[in-house]
């Protein structure tokens, strides 16, 4: 085989492998669309389930997932971005920072059900929040932290060192430099990481299982200390726990959840690419 | 010597990788002179400059000895306000790096960080800085356009102007004409002559020829050692040390 032939073969194989990666995603999405699109309507989005959940819509679960995602953002963004700034800008290499980094790597590797159990022990029972939106948000926030910290740190480290040096040489303090030079440039990367983390949190079931999710609630939650329904758990319930569930509702629910997660990812990608294009260096 | 603006005393420096970058340097820079630090690359010129306004703090793992007096005060003293020090001893880098934003944003950055809000004061400093750096006529009608749209020579002068807007006492110029054409170089060199009426200038030159053209006094550095300090006449016409003579006559470089 000549060099040109092996080159052509390599490109062909790599292209094929890439196509295989895309294929399952397309199949899942198309399959969901095919089976679920007929169920999607304004009523399905805006109404509560009826008649043992075999009729009506998914509004309480959808609202719960929106609340939980917002709660996760409130819990995880300040902590995550703060930790990333510390690690990237202030922390040197010492036993403390090594311990912090090790903890972050380990946090990322913990199975989500373990987060759920920790949330049950810590927020629901020990802090006595009960099964509530706040307990669920904190649990999801904890799970999202490693994603936010590592992407935000990476974004901060990718800001050219020259900007820091110039800023400091013009008499700016370290914090002024971070605030005026580093963060504005790292922002697209940070936002992307945050949204990807939130997208993952929005779709998780295990962490909310014991901390917030309700099987069925006749009323909407009134405060952050109330239980709530949530889409991923609702999907689990109607797919496995309710006999005689119409398939359309199951696929419709899955489609809505998929749509939320994918649109968060899409927004993250768009933010990154548009803010990058405005960059002038 | 009490008249020194900057006085480097017994200063040595070793980097984290063990490079002995400065070896027991002693020199005085007098007010309102243009003091040139020259020598081959990696001889310690930039390292010495970065010590003077403590940009060296940004490099981890440095071991340093000796002291550097600025107006008689040790810059490494604990009570030194580093941001104030860097405003008073302002450095212009070899590679001109505008900050993202407009020309005006660049010019006002240091002032804004110092908490100066008065628009009249700021605008006056912007204009004077740009004039002193000989770039005012080229940019006065487009102060709001991006600093990245400027040519290399303009960027270089903008970075100088940006430092001048702070009204420092000492300007550290690390090869301010790197990558400039002869005409722009002449423009910068002419403005140096004006600037030293107001400021003390320490400069790493682009070449020995430039050093000889602009220096009031000069110091020749080699491998972290200060070989010789002297007036322009003495250094470039009648060097005492054989190594200085070999370098300025181009026997090595």
Interface residues (C-beta under 8 A of the other chain):
Chain A: X92 X162 X163 X164 X165 X166 X167 X168 X169 X170 X171 X172 X173 X176 X180 X181 X184 X185 X279 X280 X281
Chain B: X53 X55 X58 X60 X83 X84 X86 X87 X90 X91 X93 X95 X97 X99 X100 X109 X110 X113 X114 X146 X148 X159 X162 X163 X166
